[in-house]
Each structure stands twice: as C-alpha cells, then as structure tokens.
Amino acid sequence: MSAKPTAINRELDGITISVYLALLLIGWLMIAATNTTFIENENFSIYNLLLSKETLWFGVAIASFFACLIIDAKVWNSFAWIIYGLGILFLIGVLLFGADIKGARSWYNFLGYSFQPSEFAKLATSLGVAAFLSLSITAANDLRNTATFFGIVMLPVFFILLQPDAGSAMTFLSFFIVFYRAGAPSIYYLIAFFMFFVLILSLMFNPLYVILGMSVLAIAALSMSYKNPILLLSFSALLGLFAVVFMINGYVLVPVLVIMTSLIGLIFYTGFRKKWNNVLFIGLLLIFGSGLSVSSSWAYNNVLKPHQQDRINVWLNPEKCDPQGSLYNVNQSKVAIGSGGVYGKGFLKGDMTKLNYVPEQSTDFIVSTLGEEQGFIGVLGVLILFSILLIRIIIIAERASSTFVTYFAYCIFGFLFLQTFINIGMSMGFMPVIGIPLPFISKGGSSLVVVSLMIGILVKLDMVRRRV
C-alpha cells in the first residue's frame, strides 16, 4: 500500500529552489547591466528594469517553474515519447519556417519574440532518454540498447547541425554522463577520451610527434602485462625523454627509428608469451590513433575555411591569431574580467560593459560583465551557487525511488555542468568560442524557460518520490 502523501511544503527541496531563484535574479540583473537602454539612462530605476523585455522572459520562466509543481508528476514519464516527438517536429519545422539569422535557421519569430527549438529539444531528449533507460529490459552494456540510445540522442543533433548550430549540438554530448550512470562499459569512455586527446594534440603539434608519443605509451601499456613491469616502464620513460631531447634539437629520424624498433620488438616478445589479446587491442588503438592524427591534421589544413581555423586557433594556438581579429573577443573578455579586481566596480558601473567593448557580452561573454561589475567575489559566488545546484541534483538523483527520476536528473546535471564549464571557459580563453550560453545568466528567453522547466519538473518528481 502506498505511503500517505505528506504536505507539499514539507517535501519541496528548499535548497534547490533557493539556488534556482538566486541564479535567476543574478541573471536578470546581469542582462540589465548589458542593456544600453539602462546604461545610457542616468536616471535608471528599478521600474525601467521591471518594464523591460527581459523581465517578461524571467516572469515566464518563474511561472513555468511553479506550473511544473502543479502538474501531476506521472505526466512526464507517461508522455515522455510524445514530448520527444514534438521536439523533433519543432526542429524539422524551424528548417522550413524559421527565420534566417546570420546564415542559420535556428529560431521561430512571432510578434517580436523568438523561440529556439534546440533548447526545447534538450528537455524533450532528456525525457526520452530517461524513459528509455528506465525500461526494465534496457541494459547499457547491450549493443542493441547502445545503438538505440545513440539514435535517440543523435536524431535531434542531426537536425540541429542542419540549421547549422554546432554549439547547441555539442551540448548533447552531456547525455553520455547519464549513459555511464546507467552502466555503460568504461571502455567506451576510455576510447572516447583517447580519440579526443589525439585529435586535440594533432591540431597543436605535428602528427609525427603525436604518433611517436602514442608509440611510447603503447610500449608502456604492453609493459603493464608483465608481472614486474618496472624495468620496461622505466625504459618507456627514458624513450619519451630521449625523443623530446632529439626533437628539440631538430633530429626526428633517430627517435623514430629507436621507438619503432623498440615497439616492434616488444610486440613480438609479448606475442611469444601468448598475450596476443593485449597486442591486438593496443595495436588497433595505435593504428586508429595514427590514422585519426594524420586525417585530422589534413582536414584542418585542407578542408576547414580560414574563419573555422581561427576558432580552433583561438583555443589551441592563440599565438597564431590576430589580436585585433579572431582573438579580439577573448582578449577583451579577459581584460574586462581582470579590470573588476576582487570586489568589482559595482552594478551598472562597468566601463567596458557600458562602452560595449566585449562583443556578445549579454550571451557568450556574460561572465565578462559579471567579472567587471562584481569582481572575483561575484564570479566565485556564482560558481558556488552552480556547484550547490549540481550537488543537489545528484542528491535528488541518488535518493529517487524511480530510475526514470534518476536518469532525468543526470540528464539535467550533464547539461548544466557542460554548458557552465564551456561558457566560463570561453570567457577565459581555455575553451573554444562556440556560442553556448551560461544557464540562468546569459540572455536568451528560450534557454531560461527550458532550464526552469527542467528544474521545476525535477523538484516535482523529487517532491513525490515516495509515490512515483
């Protein structure tokens, strides 16, 4: 027999709601700080802000959040696939009927307001993924289920890339966090991280150096299959040091011959000891990694357009960029953040914000405004709030009695973590500038409303966890 429902106000997660409202308020004020109408008005008052377009979106976001607390919690699991289907239809529709802005069809325009369906697709896909993974027959280590999971996630990504909107598409990588929580084999993620680092290193250095580095790592990995690998591991470290010294001095052929000879000899010796499985796995990774290194370097130099190369160079090779060109946004953002010092210049008193020195400061580079006006303390405070929210989401996920709630919570956690990390990284120059907003803080009504819906649904599901 189900437990007797307790009063709603006893089951609400007050900490999560408080942090949500605090981030919402900070975002409201920061967007106001980037609004030239407010900045240029010396007689600024709170009433100007209350009558603004931004306030309407924040009102809709709060209303959406509390509306989720009224709706029956069972609706979200029961209608998850219908909502997922609507999300896909919205993405198809924007390709046909969306407004063309800066060469992309990513928005519906209606009566002066815009709606971005890719934001709604995040919520819809989260519900679809949670519904699929919560099925009793779903096992994350089954190849068929893995393929189905990829299909659910990649279908909206495909239509988002057609807009094209690579930034929004990249945020869907966060779904692999929930897939790992569902029991996906760790080897998938180890291979993915391996491919990612090979790709990044190949864009920063000569592919030959990357292949040599992988060969040294292959020797070290093969050494681990022996009972006493210390000698071979030490040899691997010396090989790596030897290669670095010779390449610094302009000699490449010598380390290539030594490393390749050592690798081939170790492969045959390992095979002679009947450990061909180790040889096969490491050998395939080395071959695939070498191919990826060479092909990614070739694609960068021969396929990507100059402006696309600049985006990568701003992140990985800033010394190759024009400080007054592709590097300008990031440099101005850094200067604005640094000028705020520890305590900031005060609300609406940021000189660089007032003069619009930082392009896209209300969206991609909202952290520059926060840093300039509220200083290190303000940025740290926002990071603490995000950390508390993410921790609360994990707590909600792990105490849920329903796997649907657990997986939905991890979907939200993934989106918030990835978007926060990338957006703040963009502002400080250690992530590529790909147009990802900072949740709650950046300007964007669609993003704000959808994130509010996500938090509202999660709080409702947690509120009735004893009955779901």
C-alpha positions as CSV (number, residue, x, y, z in Angstrom):
1,M,0.0,0.0,0.0
2,S,1.4,3.4,-1.0
3,A,2.5,5.8,1.7
4,K,0.2,8.6,2.6
5,P,1.1,11.7,0.8
6,T,2.7,14.4,3.0
7,A,2.1,18.1,2.7
8,I,3.7,19.6,-0.4
9,N,5.6,22.2,1.6
10,R,7.3,19.5,3.6
11,E,8.6,17.7,0.6
12,L,9.8,20.6,-1.5
13,D,13.6,20.8,-1.8
14,G,14.1,24.3,-0.4
15,I,17.8,24.5,-1.1
16,T,17.4,23.7,-4.8
17,I,14.5,26.2,-5.2
18,S,16.5,28.9,-3.4
19,V,19.6,28.4,-5.5
20,Y,17.5,28.4,-8.7
21,L,15.8,31.7,-7.7
22,A,19.2,33.3,-6.7
23,L,20.7,32.4,-10.1
24,L,17.6,33.7,-11.8
25,L,17.9,37.0,-10.0
26,I,21.6,37.4,-10.8
27,G,21.0,36.7,-14.5
28,W,18.2,39.2,-14.6
29,L,20.5,41.9,-13.2
30,M,23.5,41.0,-15.4
31,I,21.4,41.2,-18.5
32,A,20.1,44.6,-17.4
33,A,23.8,45.6,-17.0
34,T,24.4,44.9,-20.7
35,N,21.3,46.7,-21.9
36,T,22.4,50.0,-23.4
37,T,18.9,51.5,-22.7
38,F,19.6,51.1,-19.0
39,I,23.3,52.0,-19.1
40,E,22.7,55.3,-21.0
41,N,19.9,56.4,-18.8
42,E,21.4,58.3,-15.9
43,N,18.0,58.3,-14.1
44,F,17.9,54.5,-14.1
45,S,15.5,53.0,-11.7
46,I,14.2,49.5,-10.9
47,Y,11.0,50.4,-12.7
48,N,12.8,50.7,-16.0
49,L,14.0,47.1,-15.5
50,L,10.6,45.9,-14.4
51,L,9.1,47.1,-17.7
52,S,11.8,45.6,-19.9
53,K,11.5,42.6,-22.3
54,E,14.0,40.7,-20.2
55,T,11.6,40.9,-17.2
56,L,8.8,39.3,-19.3
57,W,11.1,36.3,-20.0
58,F,12.1,35.9,-16.4
59,G,8.4,36.1,-15.5
60,V,7.6,33.3,-17.9
61,A,10.5,31.3,-16.6
62,I,9.3,31.5,-13.0
63,A,5.7,30.8,-14.0
64,S,6.9,27.7,-15.9
65,F,8.8,26.5,-12.9
66,F,5.9,26.8,-10.5
67,A,3.5,25.4,-13.1
68,C,5.6,22.2,-13.0
69,L,4.9,21.9,-9.3
70,I,1.2,21.7,-10.0
71,I,1.2,19.2,-12.9
72,D,0.9,15.6,-11.9
73,A,4.4,14.0,-11.7
74,K,3.3,10.9,-13.7
75,V,2.7,13.0,-16.8
76,W,6.4,13.4,-17.6
77,N,7.1,9.6,-17.8
78,S,3.8,8.8,-19.4
79,F,4.1,11.4,-22.2
80,A,7.9,11.4,-22.5
81,W,7.9,9.9,-26.0
82,I,5.2,12.3,-27.2
83,I,7.2,15.3,-25.9
84,Y,10.3,13.8,-27.6
85,G,8.4,13.6,-30.9
86,L,7.2,17.2,-30.5
87,G,10.9,18.3,-30.0
88,I,11.9,16.6,-33.3
89,L,8.9,18.2,-35.1
90,F,9.9,21.6,-33.9
91,L,13.5,21.0,-35.1
92,I,12.2,20.0,-38.6
93,G,9.8,22.9,-38.7
94,V,12.4,25.5,-38.0
95,L,14.4,24.3,-41.0
96,L,11.3,25.1,-43.1
97,F,9.7,28.0,-41.4
98,G,12.4,29.5,-39.2
99,A,13.9,33.0,-39.5
100,D,17.3,33.2,-41.3
101,I,19.6,35.0,-38.8
102,K,23.3,35.2,-39.6
103,G,23.1,32.4,-42.1
104,A,21.3,30.0,-39.6
105,R,17.7,28.9,-39.3
106,S,17.6,28.3,-35.6
107,W,14.7,30.5,-34.5
108,Y,10.9,30.9,-34.7
109,N,9.9,34.5,-34.7
110,F,6.4,35.5,-33.6
111,L,5.2,39.0,-32.7
112,G,8.7,40.3,-32.0
113,Y,9.7,37.3,-29.8
114,S,12.0,34.5,-30.7
115,F,11.9,30.8,-29.7
116,Q,14.8,28.4,-30.2
117,P,13.6,24.8,-30.7
118,S,17.0,23.4,-30.0
119,E,16.6,24.4,-26.3
120,F,13.2,22.6,-26.1
121,A,14.9,19.6,-27.7
122,K,17.2,19.4,-24.7
123,L,14.2,18.9,-22.4
124,A,12.4,16.6,-24.9
125,T,15.5,14.4,-25.4
126,S,16.2,14.3,-21.6
127,L,12.7,12.8,-21.1
128,G,13.1,10.4,-24.0
129,V,16.5,9.2,-22.7
130,A,15.2,8.8,-19.1
131,A,12.1,6.9,-20.3
132,F,14.3,4.5,-22.5
133,L,17.0,3.9,-19.9
134,S,14.3,3.3,-17.1
135,L,12.8,0.4,-19.0
136,S,13.4,-2.9,-17.2
137,I,14.7,-4.6,-20.4
138,T,17.3,-1.9,-21.0
139,A,20.9,-2.8,-20.3
140,A,23.5,-0.2,-21.1
141,N,26.1,-2.8,-22.0
142,D,24.0,-4.4,-24.6
143,L,25.0,-3.4,-28.2
144,R,21.4,-3.1,-29.4
145,N,20.5,-0.8,-26.5
146,T,23.6,1.2,-27.1
147,A,22.6,1.7,-30.7
148,T,19.1,2.8,-29.7
149,F,20.5,5.2,-27.1
150,F,22.8,6.7,-29.8
151,G,19.8,7.0,-32.1
152,I,17.6,8.8,-29.6
153,V,20.4,11.3,-28.9
154,M,21.8,11.8,-32.4
155,L,18.4,12.3,-34.2
156,P,17.9,15.8,-32.7
157,V,21.7,16.5,-33.1
158,F,21.3,15.8,-36.8
159,F,18.6,18.4,-37.3
160,I,20.4,20.9,-35.1
161,L,23.5,20.6,-37.2
162,L,21.4,21.2,-40.4
163,Q,20.5,24.7,-39.0
164,P,23.6,24.9,-38.5
165,D,24.2,25.3,-34.8
166,A,27.3,23.4,-33.7
167,G,27.3,24.9,-30.2
168,S,23.9,23.6,-29.3
169,A,24.7,20.2,-30.9
170,M,27.8,19.9,-28.8
171,T,25.8,20.2,-25.6
172,F,24.1,16.9,-26.4
173,L,27.4,15.2,-25.5
174,S,26.3,15.6,-21.9
175,F,24.0,12.6,-22.4
176,F,26.9,10.3,-22.2
177,I,27.1,11.2,-18.5
178,V,23.7,9.6,-17.8
179,F,24.6,6.7,-20.1
180,Y,27.6,6.0,-17.9
181,R,25.5,6.2,-14.8
182,A,23.2,3.6,-16.4
183,G,26.0,1.1,-16.6
184,A,27.7,1.7,-20.0
185,P,31.1,0.0,-20.1
186,S,34.1,2.2,-19.1
187,I,36.0,1.1,-22.2
188,Y,33.7,3.2,-24.3
189,Y,34.7,6.3,-22.4
190,L,38.4,5.4,-22.3
191,I,38.4,5.1,-26.1
192,A,36.5,8.4,-26.5
193,F,38.9,10.3,-24.3
194,F,41.8,8.7,-26.2
195,M,40.3,9.9,-29.5
196,F,39.6,13.4,-28.1
197,F,43.2,13.9,-26.9
198,V,44.7,12.6,-30.1
199,L,42.5,15.0,-32.1
200,I,43.5,18.0,-29.9
201,L,47.2,17.2,-29.9
202,S,47.2,16.7,-33.7
203,L,45.8,20.2,-34.1
204,M,48.5,21.6,-31.9
205,F,51.6,19.6,-33.0
206,N,52.9,17.8,-36.0
207,P,51.1,14.4,-36.3
208,L,54.5,12.6,-36.4
209,Y,55.2,13.8,-32.9
210,V,51.8,12.6,-31.8
211,I,52.3,9.2,-33.3
212,L,55.7,8.9,-31.6
213,G,54.1,9.8,-28.3
214,M,51.4,7.2,-28.8
215,S,54.1,4.6,-29.6
216,V,55.8,5.3,-26.3
217,L,52.5,5.0,-24.5
218,A,51.9,1.7,-26.3
219,I,55.3,0.4,-25.1
220,A,54.3,1.4,-21.5
221,A,50.9,-0.3,-21.9
222,L,52.4,-3.5,-23.1
223,S,54.8,-3.4,-20.2
224,M,51.9,-3.5,-17.8
225,S,51.0,-7.0,-18.9
226,Y,54.2,-8.4,-17.2
227,K,54.5,-9.4,-13.5
228,N,57.3,-7.0,-12.9
229,P,56.9,-4.1,-15.4
230,I,59.1,-1.6,-13.6
231,L,62.1,-2.1,-15.9
232,L,60.1,-1.7,-19.1
233,L,58.1,1.3,-17.7
234,S,61.4,3.0,-16.9
235,F,62.6,2.2,-20.4
236,S,59.4,3.8,-21.8
237,A,60.0,7.0,-19.7
238,L,63.6,7.2,-21.0
239,L,62.4,6.7,-24.6
240,G,60.0,9.6,-24.2
241,L,62.7,11.8,-22.7
242,F,65.1,10.7,-25.5
243,A,62.6,11.6,-28.2
244,V,61.8,15.0,-26.7
245,V,65.5,16.0,-26.4
246,F,66.3,14.9,-30.0
247,M,63.2,16.7,-31.5
248,I,64.0,19.9,-29.6
249,N,67.4,19.8,-31.3
250,G,65.8,19.2,-34.7
251,Y,66.6,15.5,-35.1
252,V,63.5,13.4,-35.7
253,L,64.7,10.4,-37.6
254,V,66.8,9.0,-34.7
255,P,63.9,8.8,-32.1
256,V,61.6,7.5,-34.9
257,L,63.9,4.5,-35.6
258,V,64.6,3.8,-31.9
259,I,61.0,4.0,-30.7
260,M,59.6,1.9,-33.6
261,T,62.3,-0.7,-33.3
262,S,61.6,-1.0,-29.5
263,L,57.8,-1.2,-30.1
264,I,58.1,-3.9,-32.8
265,G,60.5,-5.9,-30.7
266,L,58.1,-5.7,-27.6
267,I,55.1,-6.7,-29.7
268,F,56.8,-9.9,-30.9
269,Y,58.1,-10.7,-27.4
270,T,54.6,-10.2,-25.9
271,G,53.1,-12.4,-28.7
272,F,55.7,-15.0,-28.0
273,R,54.4,-15.1,-24.4
274,K,51.0,-15.8,-25.8
275,K,49.4,-12.5,-24.9
276,W,48.1,-11.7,-28.4
277,N,44.9,-10.1,-27.0
278,N,46.9,-7.3,-25.4
279,V,48.9,-6.8,-28.6
280,L,45.8,-6.8,-30.8
281,F,43.9,-4.2,-28.6
282,I,46.8,-1.9,-28.2
283,G,47.9,-2.3,-31.8
284,L,44.4,-1.4,-33.1
285,L,44.3,1.7,-30.9
286,L,47.7,2.8,-32.2
287,I,46.7,2.2,-35.8
288,F,43.4,4.0,-35.4
289,G,45.0,6.8,-33.4
290,S,47.7,7.3,-36.0
291,G,45.0,7.5,-38.8
292,L,43.0,9.9,-36.7
293,S,46.0,12.1,-36.1
294,V,47.0,12.3,-39.8
295,S,43.4,12.8,-41.1
296,S,42.5,15.5,-38.5
297,S,45.6,17.5,-39.4
298,W,44.9,17.1,-43.1
299,A,41.3,18.2,-42.7
300,Y,42.3,21.2,-40.6
301,N,44.7,22.4,-43.4
302,N,42.7,21.4,-46.4
303,V,39.0,21.3,-45.5
304,L,38.3,23.9,-42.9
305,K,37.8,27.5,-44.0
306,P,40.0,30.3,-42.6
307,H,37.4,31.5,-40.1
308,Q,36.9,27.9,-38.9
309,Q,40.6,27.5,-38.4
310,D,40.6,30.8,-36.5
311,R,38.1,29.4,-34.0
312,I,40.3,26.4,-33.3
313,N,43.5,28.6,-33.1
314,V,41.9,31.0,-30.6
315,W,41.6,28.0,-28.3
316,L,44.6,25.9,-29.1
317,N,47.1,28.2,-30.8
318,P,46.3,31.8,-29.8
319,E,49.8,32.9,-30.9
320,K,48.7,32.3,-34.5
321,C,45.7,34.7,-34.2
322,D,45.3,38.4,-34.9
323,P,44.8,40.2,-31.5
324,Q,42.6,42.7,-33.4
325,G,40.8,39.9,-35.3
326,S,39.7,36.5,-34.2
327,L,41.4,36.8,-30.8
328,Y,39.7,40.2,-30.0
329,N,36.6,38.9,-28.2
330,V,38.5,36.6,-25.9
331,N,41.2,39.3,-25.1
332,Q,38.5,41.9,-24.4
333,S,36.7,39.5,-22.1
334,K,39.8,38.7,-20.2
335,V,40.6,42.4,-19.8
336,A,37.0,43.1,-18.6
337,I,37.2,40.3,-16.0
338,G,40.6,41.4,-14.8
339,S,39.6,45.1,-14.5
340,G,36.9,44.1,-11.9
341,G,39.6,43.1,-9.4
342,V,38.4,41.4,-6.2
343,Y,35.2,43.4,-5.5
344,G,34.2,44.7,-8.9
345,K,33.2,48.2,-10.0
346,G,29.6,48.0,-9.0
347,F,26.3,47.4,-10.7
348,L,26.0,49.4,-14.0
349,K,29.5,50.9,-13.4
350,G,31.5,48.7,-15.7
351,D,33.3,50.9,-18.2
352,M,34.0,48.1,-20.7
353,T,30.4,46.9,-20.4
354,K,29.0,50.5,-20.9
355,L,31.1,51.1,-24.0
356,N,30.3,47.6,-25.4
357,Y,34.0,46.7,-25.7
358,V,33.2,43.0,-25.4
359,P,31.1,41.7,-28.4
360,E,28.2,39.4,-27.5
361,Q,28.6,40.3,-23.8
362,S,25.0,39.6,-23.0
363,T,25.2,36.0,-24.3
364,D,28.5,34.2,-24.9
365,F,30.6,36.5,-22.7
366,I,28.2,37.4,-19.9
367,V,30.9,36.4,-17.4
368,S,32.9,39.4,-18.5
369,T,30.2,41.7,-17.3
370,L,29.8,39.7,-14.1
371,G,33.6,39.9,-13.5
372,E,33.9,43.6,-14.3
373,E,31.0,44.7,-12.2
374,Q,31.0,42.2,-9.3
375,G,34.7,41.2,-9.4
376,F,36.3,37.9,-8.3
377,I,33.9,37.7,-5.4
378,G,30.9,37.8,-7.7
379,V,32.2,35.2,-10.1
380,L,33.2,32.9,-7.2
381,G,29.7,33.4,-5.7
382,V,28.0,32.3,-9.0
383,L,30.3,29.3,-9.2
384,I,29.4,28.3,-5.7
385,L,25.7,28.6,-6.5
386,F,26.2,26.4,-9.6
387,S,28.1,23.9,-7.5
388,I,25.4,23.7,-4.9
389,L,22.8,23.2,-7.6
390,L,24.7,20.4,-9.3
391,I,25.3,18.7,-5.9
392,R,21.6,18.9,-5.1
393,I,20.7,17.4,-8.5
394,I,23.0,14.4,-7.8
395,I,21.4,14.0,-4.3
396,I,17.9,14.1,-5.9
397,A,19.0,11.5,-8.5
398,E,20.5,9.1,-6.0
399,R,17.7,9.2,-3.4
400,A,15.0,8.7,-6.1
401,S,13.0,5.5,-5.9
402,S,12.3,5.6,-9.6
403,T,15.0,5.0,-12.2
404,F,13.2,7.5,-14.5
405,V,13.8,10.3,-12.0
406,T,17.4,9.2,-11.5
407,Y,18.2,9.3,-15.2
408,F,16.3,12.5,-15.8
409,A,18.2,14.2,-13.0
410,Y,21.5,13.1,-14.5
411,C,20.4,14.5,-17.9
412,I,19.9,17.9,-16.3
413,F,23.2,17.6,-14.4
414,G,25.0,16.9,-17.7
415,F,23.5,19.9,-19.5
416,L,24.1,22.4,-16.6
417,F,27.7,21.2,-16.0
418,L,28.8,21.1,-19.6
419,Q,27.3,24.5,-20.5
420,T,28.6,26.2,-17.4
421,F,32.1,24.8,-17.9
422,I,32.2,25.7,-21.6
423,N,30.8,29.2,-21.3
424,I,33.1,30.2,-18.5
425,G,36.0,28.6,-20.3
426,M,35.1,30.6,-23.5
427,S,35.3,33.9,-21.5
428,M,38.7,33.0,-20.1
429,G,40.2,31.5,-23.3
430,F,40.6,27.9,-22.3
431,M,37.6,26.6,-24.3
432,P,36.6,27.3,-28.0
433,V,34.1,30.1,-28.6
434,I,31.2,28.1,-29.9
435,G,28.1,30.1,-28.8
436,I,27.0,28.2,-25.7
437,P,25.1,30.4,-23.1
438,L,25.6,30.3,-19.4
439,P,22.5,28.8,-17.9
440,F,20.3,31.3,-16.0
441,I,22.7,34.2,-16.6
442,S,23.1,34.7,-20.3
443,K,20.5,36.5,-22.3
444,G,18.1,34.1,-24.1
445,G,14.4,33.5,-23.2
446,S,14.2,30.0,-24.7
447,S,17.2,28.8,-22.7
448,L,15.9,30.4,-19.5
449,V,12.4,28.9,-19.8
450,V,13.6,25.4,-20.7
451,V,16.1,25.3,-17.9
452,S,13.4,26.5,-15.5
453,L,11.1,23.7,-16.8
454,M,13.8,21.2,-16.2
455,I,14.4,22.3,-12.6
456,G,10.7,22.5,-12.0
457,I,10.0,19.0,-13.2
458,L,12.9,17.6,-11.2
459,V,11.7,19.3,-8.0
460,K,8.2,18.0,-8.6
461,L,9.5,14.4,-9.2
462,D,11.6,14.6,-6.1
463,M,8.7,16.0,-4.1
464,V,6.6,12.9,-4.7
465,R,9.5,10.4,-4.8
466,R,7.7,8.2,-2.3
467,R,4.8,7.8,-4.7
468,V,6.4,7.7,-8.1
